[in-house]
Amino acid sequence: MAKIVEQRIGWADSPSTDVVGYELYYKVDDGSPLSITDTSVDVGLPALETVNAQDIRVITLTDFITDLQETTYRFGVAAKDERGNESDIQEIVVTVDVTPPDQVPFVQEV
């Protein structure tokens, strides 16, 4: 089995001031929306990164999903507050690619 090339996803930070973390929901994409009964993992409160001039939360999927395979997944993120309440799941469909990057040419002698 090929090794998964680093796969990252990001999302806009919740505007709520009482968010203490995020729950990442996922499943192999079958065309149906995610629900709270699908597999999920607590991703905590990832640091903000600036991407395309926007501050977003970014995670590396393989840091949280050890059995990630090459296929198309439906991912979703829900914000959690300190009482354990969750927002609606915001979804994204991602195709995971295990294709390694092109090899760097090597010069024997210069």
Backbone as a ProteinNet text record, in pm:
[ID]
protein_1_A
[PRIMARY]
MAKIVEQRIGWADSPSTDVVGYELYYKVDDGSPLSITDTSVDVGLPALETVNAQDIRVITLTDFITDLQETTYRFGVAAKDERGNESDIQEIVVTVDVTPPDQVPFVQEV
[TERTIARY]
83.9	0	89.3	54	132.1	112.6	217.2	212.5	134.8	50.1	-28.8	61.9	54.5	123.5	47.6	118.5	54.3	-71.4	-179.5	-307.8	-353.1	-377.2	-419.3	-553	-635.4	-759.1	-767.2	-844.6	-860.5	-1002.9	-1035	-1168.3	-1160.7	-1258.7	-1265.9	-1296.5	-1234.8	-1256.7	-1401.3	-1457.4	-1593.7	-1596.7	-1701.9	-1712.8	-1755.4	-1800.2	-1843.1	-1724.3	-1745	-1635.7	-1615.8	-1710.3	-1698	-1653.8	-1597.2	-1550	-1421.9	-1421.3	-1303.8	-1235.6	-1294.6	-1236.5	-1326.7	-1279.7	-1353.5	-1357.9	-1466.4	-1483.2	-1477.8	-1391.9	-1380.7	-1458.6	-1560.3	-1639.9	-1590.7	-1596.4	-1552.4	-1611.4	-1616.6	-1655.8	-1618.9	-1609.7	-1590.6	-1714.4	-1691.9	-1803	-1896	-2021.3	-2123.2	-2235.7	-2213.2	-2313.1	-2408.3	-2411.5	-2502.1	-2428.2	-2499.8	-2434.9	-2387.1	-2293.1	-2244.5	-2349.2	-2339.7	-2426.2	-2344.6	-2400.8	-2328.2	-2306.3	-2367.6	-2345.3	-2225.9	-2170.4	-2051.9	-1928.1	-1820	-1694.2	-1645.7	-1594.4	-1541.7	-1420.6	-1344.3	-1227.1	-1216.9	-1180.5	-1160.9	-1025.6	-1024.6	-899.1	-854.6	-923.4	-883.9	-903.5	-812.1	-817.3	-687.7	-684.2	-561	-521.7	-393	-344.3	-397	-412.9	-454.2	-334.4	-358.5	-257.3	-316.9	-231.6	-279.2	-259.1	-368.9	-367.9	-449.7	-387.1	-454.1	-513.7	-437.4	-473.8	-593	-624.9	-734.5	-681	-715.6	-677	-772.3	-714.4	-795.9	-731.5	-811	-761.3	-718.9	-600	-548	-498.7	-534.4	-481.8	-427.3	-335	-287.6	-371.4	-442.9	-537.9	-472.7	-352.3	-288.7	-245.8	-244.8	-217.8	-335.5	-454.3	-574.4	-640.7	-614.4	-676.7	-564.8	-534.4	-420.1	-447	-573	-604.5	-656.5	-612.4	-653.2	-612.2	-703.5	-679.1	-693.8	-646.2	-663.1	-805	-886.9	-1025.7	-1082.5	-1209.9	-1274.8	-1352.4	-1324.4	-1388	-1478.1	-1574.4	-1654.8	-1609.9	-1554.5	-1512.1	-1604.4	-1618.5	-1696.1	-1641.7	-1659.4	-1609.2	-1723.7	-1728.6	-1826.5	-1751.5	-1787.3	-1727.1	-1794.9	-1715.1	-1768	-1746.5	-1847.2	-1829.6	-1796.9	-1772.5	-1728.9	-1834.8	-1959.9	-2066.6	-2085.8	-2007.4	-2016.5	-2114.2	-2176.9	-2267.5	-2185.9	-2242.2	-2174.4	-2256.5	-2185	-2250.5	-2293.8	-2362.2	-2391.3	-2259	-2257	-2136.7	-2121.5	-2004.8	-1972.4	-1888.7	-1932.8	-1871	-1778.9	-1686.7	-1600	-1572.8	-1568.4	-1535.5	-1391.7	-1309	-1166.9	-1127.6	-1051.9	-995.6	-853.8	-829.2	-697.1	-612.6	-494.2	-404.8	-276.1	-237.5	-113	0.8	-21.5	82.6	200.9	320.3	436.1	472.1	536.3	579.5	685.2	702.1	805.7	941.7	1024.6	1158.2	1242.3	1329.4	1420.9	1535.9	1568.3	1680.2	1810.3	1895.4	2023.3	2135.9	2228	2343.5	2460.7	2518.8	2629.8	2754.2	2792.6	2912.2	2885.6	2947.4	2930.3	3061.9
-117	0	124.5	224.7	347.8	434.9	507.6	598.7	724.1	772.4	891.7	1014.6	1094	1221	1315.1	1403.1	1490	1555.9	1539.6	1596.5	1692.4	1817.1	1917	1975	2007.3	2080	2194.8	2294.4	2409.2	2461	2543.7	2602.7	2737	2820.3	2951.3	2931.9	3014.9	3009.1	3045.7	2983	3015.2	3156.8	3233	3367.9	3367.6	3254	3246.1	3262.3	3331.8	3358.3	3246.5	3151	3044.5	2910	2910.5	2786.3	2740.5	2611.7	2554.6	2447.2	2412.2	2310.7	2278.7	2182.4	2141.1	1988.8	1937.9	1794.9	1776.5	1683.6	1652.9	1525.5	1534	1418.3	1374.9	1244.5	1199.1	1063.1	1038.3	907.6	906	786.2	774.6	834.9	919.5	991.9	897.7	894.1	814.9	903.9	1035.7	1131	1180.8	1113.7	1158.3	1249.2	1343.8	1436.1	1366.3	1429.5	1379	1400.6	1318.8	1337.4	1309	1337.6	1317	1169.6	1081.1	937.8	885.9	970.5	930	935.8	873.8	871.4	1013.9	1039.4	1172.7	1163	1272.3	1281.6	1426	1440.6	1573.1	1625.5	1738.2	1795.5	1914.6	1937.7	2045.4	2181.5	2270.7	2407.5	2435	2391.2	2408.9	2556.1	2580.4	2716.9	2776.8	2907.8	2977	2993.2	2974.9	2999.1	3097.4	3178.6	3270.6	3205.5	3183.7	3122.7	3213	3256.8	3347.8	3468.3	3525.6	3646	3625.5	3501.1	3472	3383.4	3415.3	3331.4	3212.7	3090.9	2970.2	2870	2776.7	2664.7	2557	2500.3	2401.3	2279.7	2160.5	2036.7	1948.3	1860.8	1754.8	1631.5	1581.4	1471.8	1348.8	1313.6	1192	1203.4	1324	1339.6	1288.9	1282.9	1245.4	1118.5	1083.9	965.8	874.5	771.9	686	590.7	562.3	466.9	535.7	657.9	732.1	655.5	640.2	566	658.2	612.3	689.8	669.4	768.3	766.6	906.3	924.3	1052.4	1045.7	1141.1	1148.3	1270	1260.1	1374.6	1408.2	1528.8	1576.5	1688.3	1701.8	1811.9	1853	1978.6	2032.1	2097.9	2070.8	2134.9	2200.1	2323.6	2392.8	2343.5	2333	2288.1	2397.9	2416.3	2513.2	2440.6	2515.1	2456.8	2367.7	2379.2	2293.2	2165.9	2151.5	2032.8	2046.1	2161.6	2184.7	2195.9	2147.6	2155.1	2235.3	2306.4	2377.9	2277.4	2326.7	2242.3	2201.1	2086.3	2037.4	2110.3	2173.4	2237.9	2139	2104.8	1996.1	2041.3	1949.5	1963	1822.1	1806.6	1677.5	1686.3	1588.6	1589.6	1454.5	1457.8	1335.2	1321.9	1213.2	1187.4	1121.3	1176	1131.2	1077	956.3	897	907.5	980.6	994.4	1070.2	1010.7	1083	1198.9	1301.2	1412.3	1364.8	1443.4	1409.7	1403.6	1311.8	1299.9	1420.5	1460.1	1569.6	1513.4	1576.5	1527.9	1535	1437.7	1431.7	1441.2	1534.6	1551.1	1476.7	1383.4	1303.4	1386.5	1465.7	1546.6	1684.1	1784.1	1919.9	1970.7
0	0	0	-82.3	-92.8	30	61.3	174.8	134.6	224.4	197.5	200.7	95.6	93	185.7	256.1	354.7	298.5	367.9	328.3	437.7	401.8	499.6	458.5	556	530.2	629.9	593.9	680.3	674.8	771.6	778.7	848.3	820.3	885.1	1032.6	1115.4	1258.9	1290.1	1389.7	1432.3	1489	1459.2	1515.4	1663.1	1714.2	1853.7	1947.5	2056.5	2150.5	2251.2	2258.8	2359.1	2300.6	2178.9	2116.4	2186	2226	2292.4	2207.4	2093	2007	1890.1	1809	1689.7	1682.8	1627.3	1602	1450.7	1404.6	1262.4	1234.4	1149.6	1108.1	970.6	942.7	811.4	777.4	645.7	591.5	444.3	387.9	244.1	178.8	77.8	16.8	-57.8	-14.3	-82.2	-133.7	-131.2	-179.6	-73.2	41.5	148.1	245.7	306.8	399.4	526.3	593	721.7	829.4	934.3	1050.7	1176	1290.3	1416	1446.2	1368.1	1387.7	1307	1219.4	1142.5	1231.3	1184.3	1259.1	1280.9	1401.2	1428.9	1520.4	1522.9	1608.9	1658.3	1785.4	1844.4	1798.2	1726	1677.4	1762.1	1871.2	1961.3	1898.4	1929	1878.1	1800.9	1672.9	1595.4	1586	1572.9	1557	1427.2	1428	1306.5	1213.4	1083.5	981.2	881.6	822.1	719.6	583.5	513.7	380.9	289.6	179.9	86.1	158.2	250.4	326.3	420.1	451.6	545.2	656.4	781.3	894.1	902.2	895.8	903.8	998.6	1048.9	1127.7	1028.2	1046.1	951.4	1028.5	978.4	1036.5	925.6	963.1	874.4	905.8	807.4	830	890.7	843.8	893.7	1040	1096.1	1239.3	1322.8	1262	1335	1283.4	1156.6	1095.8	1046.8	1125.1	1093.3	977.1	948	841.6	715	689.5	571.1	445.7	352.9	229.2	108.7	-6.9	-129.7	-180.6	-160	-205.1	-185.3	-212.9	-190.2	-59.1	28.9	160.3	168.5	254.5	294.9	436.1	454.4	585.1	629.1	758.3	812.4	946.9	979.5	1105	1179.6	1310.6	1397.9	1513.5	1544.7	1658.7	1786.2	1894.4	2023.8	2127.2	2213.6	2321.3	2451.2	2557	2684.3	2748.4	2707	2760.3	2677.7	2570.1	2486.3	2371.1	2355.4	2242.5	2114.3	2003.5	1874.2	1775.4	1689.2	1579.6	1473.4	1370.6	1255.7	1191	1124.7	1057.3	923.8	904.8	777.6	698.2	575.8	499.5	387.5	353.8	237.5	185.2	53.5	-7.7	-57	-16.6	-48	-106.6	-216.3	-270.9	-217.4	-145.4	-88.1	-194.9	-216	-322.7	-261.3	-299.2	-248.8	-349.5	-458.7	-558.8	-500.3	-502.4	-449	-540.6	-485.7	-570.9	-670.3	-777.5	-876	-808	-854.2	-798.5	-838.5	-748.5	-776.7	-859.7	-972.2	-1052.7	-972	-994.8	-921.9	-1022.2	-998.4	-1084.7	-1022.9	-1096.6	-1045.2	-1019	-1116.8	-1102.7	-1161.6	-1101.8	-1151.2	-1202
[MASK]
++++++++++++++++++++++++++++++++++++++++++++++++++++++++++++++++++++++++++++++++++++++++++++++++++++++++++++++

